[in-house]
Every structure is written in C-alpha cells, then in structure tokens.
Amino acid sequence: MPDPFDLPQRLCVAPALGPDERTLLSGFATATVRRVWPGQPGARSPWTVCPEGCCLLLSERVGPERTALWLRFLLRELVAARSYDARQRAEAAGLGRHRVDGRVLVAGGLRAPRLLRVADSRVRELVLDDELFAVEEARRGTGPAEVVDLHRPVAEESD
C-alpha cells in the first residue's frame, strides 16, 4: 500500500491562473516577491503553482506548521479575494477571481497530521490520528448559553 503522503499534494484552480498570476504566486514560494502583502504569514509560502496554472501544489521544502495559514492567506488575499479591499489589491496586482477545490494531506511535523479540505475557496482543517482518521472534536452543547460577568467574581456553590 502506498504511503498517503506520497500522493500528489494539489488543489484544483478554476479557471486556470494566467502567466502573470503564476509568476506572482510562485514568487511567494521562492521568496522572489519582495513586496510584503497585508496579512502575509511569513517570508516563504509552502504553496507553488503548476506550469499550467490549474493547480496549487504543496511544496515539501517548507514545514507543515504554516500550510493552512498560508493557504487561507493566498485564497483570501490573492486567488479568491472576497472583501472589497482584498479585491482591489488583487486587481491592482493583475490577479483575477478563481475558485479552488480539493483535499491535501499535510504531514504533522510537530503536530498531528491534518487534512485540508477546500470547497469553493474555503478552507477546513481536520486533525487526524496516527491511522489518518478524523479526531472527534468536542462540540458545544445545544442547550441555552450561560452569561458570565467577567468583572465580578463567581461565588462558589456550597455543598
């Protein structure tokens, strides 16, 4: 059985990125982009672009700790900008509107492995166990909420 981390680590981009868009996005991975973008998570992105511009590829050169952070930044600010300010910056840089979909398995590094699921350019991060099954996260109860006054100490109940 092949190692799941040996599978292609890519997300689909539609429509495909143009040559100028590919150059700009690849520049974040190679650190050739000298411009610091608002909200940029660091100097080097773990994401590159395939030569055809139809896929975002996960690089193995950069550690997995910032993979989801960088992906959210790239989608929010460059590839699929939704806010008015982000769209203005993206258009000024020659970027169009794209949709990203797919799943990528990210090795844990110092943390547990993660599955990044992207649907309509929205990222969801799932924590996995050693056998690559989703870890059940504690969910909030469905009952009524409790309001706690943070300025007044809570009196302990006596037994």
C-alpha positions as CSV (number, residue, x, y, z in Angstrom):
1,M,0.0,0.0,0.0
2,P,1.5,3.4,-1.0
3,D,2.2,6.0,1.7
4,P,-0.7,8.5,1.6
5,F,1.8,11.4,1.9
6,D,3.4,10.2,-1.4
7,L,0.1,11.0,-3.3
8,P,0.0,14.3,-5.3
9,Q,-0.5,17.2,-3.0
10,R,-2.5,19.6,-5.1
11,L,-5.6,21.7,-5.2
12,C,-7.5,22.5,-8.4
13,V,-7.8,26.1,-9.5
14,A,-10.6,27.1,-11.9
15,P,-10.2,29.0,-14.2
16,A,-6.5,28.3,-14.6
17,L,-4.1,31.1,-13.5
18,G,-2.6,33.2,-16.2
19,P,1.2,33.6,-16.7
20,D,1.4,36.8,-14.6
21,E,-0.7,35.3,-11.8
22,R,1.5,32.1,-11.8
23,T,4.7,34.3,-11.5
24,L,3.3,36.3,-8.6
25,L,2.1,33.3,-6.6
26,S,5.2,31.3,-7.3
27,G,7.2,34.3,-6.1
28,F,5.8,33.9,-2.6
29,A,7.2,30.3,-2.5
30,T,10.6,31.2,-3.8
31,A,10.8,34.4,-1.8
32,T,11.4,36.4,-5.0
33,V,8.4,38.6,-4.2
34,R,9.9,41.4,-2.3
35,R,6.6,43.1,-1.6
36,V,5.1,42.3,1.8
37,W,1.4,41.8,1.4
38,P,-1.1,42.7,4.2
39,G,-1.5,39.7,6.5
40,Q,1.3,37.7,4.9
41,P,2.1,34.8,7.3
42,G,5.9,34.7,6.7
43,A,8.7,35.0,4.1
44,R,8.1,31.8,2.2
45,S,4.9,30.1,1.1
46,P,4.6,26.2,1.1
47,W,2.4,26.6,-2.0
48,T,3.5,26.8,-5.6
49,V,1.7,26.8,-8.9
50,C,1.8,24.1,-11.6
51,P,3.2,25.2,-15.0
52,E,-0.3,25.1,-16.5
53,G,-1.8,27.2,-13.7
54,C,-4.6,24.8,-12.9
55,C,-3.3,23.5,-9.5
56,L,-1.8,24.8,-6.3
57,L,1.0,22.4,-5.3
58,L,2.2,21.8,-1.7
59,S,5.9,22.0,-1.5
60,E,7.9,19.7,0.7
61,R,10.6,22.3,1.3
62,V,8.6,24.2,3.8
63,G,7.4,22.8,7.2
64,P,3.8,21.9,7.7
65,E,3.2,24.2,10.6
66,R,2.1,27.2,8.4
67,T,0.5,25.3,5.5
68,A,-3.1,26.1,6.3
69,L,-2.3,29.6,7.4
70,W,-0.6,30.3,4.1
71,L,-3.4,28.7,2.1
72,R,-6.0,30.8,3.8
73,F,-3.9,33.9,3.1
74,L,-3.4,33.1,-0.6
75,L,-7.1,32.4,-1.1
76,R,-8.3,35.4,1.0
77,E,-5.9,37.9,-0.5
78,L,-4.9,36.8,-4.0
79,V,-6.6,33.9,-5.6
80,A,-10.2,34.2,-4.4
81,A,-10.4,37.6,-2.7
82,R,-13.8,38.3,-1.3
83,S,-13.6,41.5,0.7
84,Y,-13.6,44.9,-1.2
85,D,-10.1,45.9,-0.1
86,A,-8.6,42.4,-0.9
87,R,-10.2,42.5,-4.4
88,Q,-8.8,46.0,-5.0
89,R,-5.3,44.8,-4.1
90,A,-5.6,41.7,-6.1
91,E,-6.9,43.5,-9.2
92,A,-4.1,46.1,-8.9
93,A,-1.6,43.2,-8.9
94,G,-3.2,41.8,-12.1
95,L,-5.0,38.9,-10.4
96,G,-8.4,37.6,-11.4
97,R,-11.1,35.7,-9.5
98,H,-10.6,32.0,-9.2
99,R,-12.2,29.0,-7.4
100,V,-10.1,26.5,-5.5
101,D,-11.3,23.0,-4.6
102,G,-9.7,19.7,-3.4
103,R,-8.0,18.0,-0.4
104,V,-4.4,17.8,0.7
105,L,-2.9,15.6,3.4
106,V,-0.3,17.5,5.5
107,A,2.3,15.6,7.5
108,G,2.3,16.5,11.1
109,G,5.8,17.7,11.9
110,L,5.5,18.8,15.5
111,R,1.7,18.4,15.4
112,A,-0.7,15.7,14.4
113,P,-1.3,15.1,10.6
114,R,-4.0,17.3,9.1
115,L,-6.4,17.1,6.1
116,L,-7.0,20.4,4.4
117,R,-10.3,20.4,2.6
118,V,-11.1,23.2,0.3
119,A,-14.5,23.8,-1.2
120,D,-15.3,27.0,-3.1
121,S,-12.1,28.5,-1.9
122,R,-13.0,28.0,1.8
123,V,-10.5,26.0,3.9
124,R,-11.4,23.5,6.6
125,E,-8.7,21.8,8.6
126,L,-9.3,18.4,10.1
127,V,-7.0,16.9,12.7
128,L,-6.1,13.2,12.1
129,D,-4.9,10.5,14.3
130,D,-1.9,8.1,13.6
131,E,-4.1,6.0,11.3
132,L,-5.4,9.0,9.4
133,F,-8.9,9.0,10.8
134,A,-10.5,12.3,11.8
135,V,-10.2,13.1,15.5
136,E,-13.6,13.8,17.1
137,E,-13.5,17.4,18.4
138,A,-15.6,18.4,21.4
139,R,-18.7,20.2,20.3
140,R,-20.6,22.8,22.2
141,G,-23.8,21.7,23.8
142,T,-27.1,22.6,22.3
143,G,-28.6,23.9,25.5
144,P,-29.1,27.6,26.5
145,A,-26.0,29.7,26.8
146,E,-24.7,31.0,30.1
147,V,-23.7,34.6,30.5
148,V,-20.8,35.1,32.9
149,D,-20.0,38.6,34.3
150,L,-16.2,38.9,33.9
151,H,-15.9,41.8,36.3
152,R,-17.5,40.2,39.3
153,P,-16.0,37.0,40.9
154,V,-18.2,34.0,40.7
155,A,-19.4,32.8,44.1
156,E,-18.7,29.1,44.7
157,E,-21.7,26.9,45.5
158,S,-21.6,25.3,48.9
159,D,-22.4,21.5,49.1
